[in-house]
């Protein structure tokens, strides 16, 4: 098994293990206790050049790589990646991806365990939290080709 295939295989298992051992109580509180969302400059300084693995409700959710010039790459941990960009609007960080043109706007907070993101398009629906971050780029599979 090659190194990249091995890391693609073990990555979701490792993330699930980390999530299972996480204490989630501080996550909900940090985004709701009156803390101010991060500014674009704070978000960029914290995220640029890193890859973040996110969880939601105790389960693996996705991974995003933060590149230079406010570019990003997102995956739902399935190896299929979406390139996009982010920008600040009304104290939110909004993302637009190549295959999904509608902006996805989030409020980001820095909690004791890392980033917490509240989806502002429907704040009652989704809160993500940083499970792990890395300086390593994320793994993306190539386009599917068939016979």
N, C-alpha and C positions, 0 to 999 in steps of 0.2 A: 504494500500500500504506500503510495507516495506521501510525502510530508503534507502537501496541500489537501489531499483527499483525507488523510488522517485528521488534520485539524478541522476540516468541514464535518467529519463524522463525530468527533469528540466535542466540538464547540457547543452544540445544543445540549449535550449531556452535562458538560461543565457548567453552563449557564443555569440549567435546571437545578443542579446541586447547589450552586450559590444562592439561587432564589429560595430554595427550600430552607436554607439556614438563615435567611435575612430576617431582621426584625423590621416590620413595616410600620409600626405605630408612628415613628417620627416623620414618615413620608407624608401622610395625610395632613398632619399638623403644620408642617412648614409652609405648605401652599395655602393654608387657610388661617394662619395666626396673625394676619396683618403684615406679614413680610412683603417688602416691595419686590416686584419682578426685576430680574436682571436687565440692565441696559444692553444695547447691541454691543457696545465696547466690552462690557464685562463678559457677556456670552462668548464673544469672539476670542477674548483673551483666555478664557477657561477651556474652550472646545477646540480651537484651531490646531490642526496637526494630530488630532487624536481620533480614536474610534471608540464609540460608546455603545455598550450593550444595555438595553432597557428592559425592564420588567413592568408588568401591570397585574395587580391583584394576585401576586404570588406566582405568576407564570412568566416565562420568557415571552417577550413581545417583538423585539426587533433590534437591529444594529444600524448605527449611522456613523459614517466617516466624515469628519469636518475638514475640508480642504482650504487652501488659500482662496482669497477673493470671494468669500462667502459661498463657495461651492460645497455641495454635499453629495453623498452617495448613501442610499437607504436600502435595507432589505428586511423582510419579515423572517429572517433566519432560514430562508429556503434557497439561498444562493442566487436568487434572481434580484438584480440590483437596479435601482432607479437613480439616475443622476438628476440633480436639481440645484437650486440655489436658495439662499435665505436672505431676508431683508427685514428691517425693523419697521413696524407700522403701529401707531397708537400704543406704544409701550409693550408690544408683542413682537415675537420673532415668528415671521411667516415664511413658509416653505412652498416653493412651486417645483414640481417634478416634471420631467420630460413627458411622461405618459398620463399625467393627471394635472390639467391646467389650473384648477381652482386652488387658490391659496389655502394652506393648512396653517392656521395661526395658533400659537402656543404662548403661554406665559411660563418663563423659566425662573426657578428659584434655586438658590444654593443652600442645601440642607446639610446637616452634620454628616450624612453618608454620600453626598454628591448631588447631582442635578435632580430636580423634580420638575416635571413639565405637565402643565394643565392645558388640555385642548380647549381653546376658547371658542371654537366653532360650536361646541357642545360641552361646556365645562363639567356638567354632571356626569358625562359619559366616560371620559378617559383621563386618567392621571398616570403618567409614566415616571419611573424613577431609575436612576443610574444604578446598575448592578455592578458594572466593571467598566474600566476604560483602559485603553492600550495605545501605545505609539505605533502598533503594527497596523497596516492597512487591512481592511476587511476582505474576505474571500468572495468573489463573484464568479459564478459559472458563466461560460460562454453561451451564446444563443443556442436554443435547441434546434437540432437538425435531424431530420428523419430520412427514412428510406423511401 
